[in-house]
Amino acid sequence: MKILLAEDDFVTRKFMLNFLSKYGECDVAVDGMEAVDAFTLALEDGEPYDLVCLDIMMPVMDGYQSLAEIRNVEKKKDIPEEEAVKVIMTTALNDERNVKMAFELGCSVYSGKPIDQEKFEKALIKLGLV
């Protein structure tokens, strides 16, 4: 599995990278714009990501903006919805408004922080990624 992790916090990024590395090759972005650029480049190179993990509160472009842009890139490339990249939003923002907005923008799973590894793994299984 090819994974893109977008996380600006060093400690969380290191934890998530260690956790996700057992599932596949991980690339890292430190802000939302970098995540969109990495996603687009991978798609153009014919090596798309299977999973994108997006933090919501990031500099330059937040996770919501990044998710919206990733979905726009997929639309422009005529990628069918069933083949769209799986996106897990990772955030400490667990209120109903934020969760609803993430799903409206097209996230696959919403995972609150701190990350519960067991629940996260169940989400990966549910998405058919492991």
N, C-alpha and C positions, 0 to 999 in steps of 0.2 A: 504494500500500500504506500502511496506517495502522499505525504502530509505537509501542509503549510500551517505553521503556527505563527499567529500575529499577536504579540504580547509585548508591551512596553516596560513592564516591571521585571527587573533582572531576576529576582528570586523566583517569581512565579514562572518566568520563561525557562529558567534552569530546571525547575521541578517538572514542568510540563514536557520539556524536551526529553528529560530522563524517562518519564512515564511513557510518552508516545513512541520513543525510539524502539521499543520492543515490538511495535506493530508495523514498523516500516521506516522508510527513508523520510527524514524530517528536514524541511527548510524553515528558516526563521525570518520573520519580519518584525521590526521594532515599532512600526507605526502603520496606520491604515493605508496610506498611499503606497508604501513599499509592498504591502500585502497585495494590493490590486495590481501593481506592476509585476510582481512575481507570478501571480495567477495568470495574467494575460500572456506573459512571456512563455510560461509552461504550456499554455494552450496553443500558442503559435508554433512552438517547437514540437508539437504533437506528443507531448508528455504531460498531460493534464494531471492535476491533483485529484485524489480520491476523496480527500477530507481537508477542509479548511477550519481551523479553530481560531475564532476571532474574539479578542477582548473587546468590550464595548468602549471603555474609556481609554482612548489612545490619542496621542498628539497627531497633528497634521490633518488626519481624517479619522473620525471615530469608527467604531465597528459597524454602526448602522449605515453610515455613508459607504463604507467599504463593501458591505453586503449588497447594498443597492447597486453599486457599481459593478460588482462581480456578476450579479444577475443581468445587468445591462449588457455586459461583455458577452455573456452566454446567449442572450437574445440576438445580438448582432451577428453572432457566429451560427445562428440557427440551431443551437443545441436543444434537443427536445427536453421538456421538463423532467421526464423520467431518467434522463442521462445527466442532469445537472449535478454539479459537485455537492456533496453533503457538507453542510456548514453547522458547526456547533459553536454557539455563542457562549463565551465564558466571562462571567462578571459577578461582581458583588451586588449589582443592582437587581434585586429579586422581586421588586414590586410588580404588581399586575400590569401597569402601564408599559413598563420596559419589556416585559415578557411578550405582551400582545404585539407591540411594535416590531419586535424581532421576528415573530412568526409572520406578521403581515408582509415583511420585507423578504421572506423566503428562507428563514433559518430552518434547519432540520431538527435540532435539539437545542434547548436552553439549559446550560449547566451553571449553577451558582458556585461562587467561591466561598470558602475554600473548596477546592475540587475533591470530591469523594471518588476515589479511584474505582471502587466497586461499582458505583452508579454509572460512572463514566464508561467503564468497560461494558456494562449492560446496554448503554446507549449505542456503543459501537456495534454490538451484536445485533441490536434491533435495526440498525441501519444497514446490516448486511456487510459490514466492513471487516469483521473478524469471524 
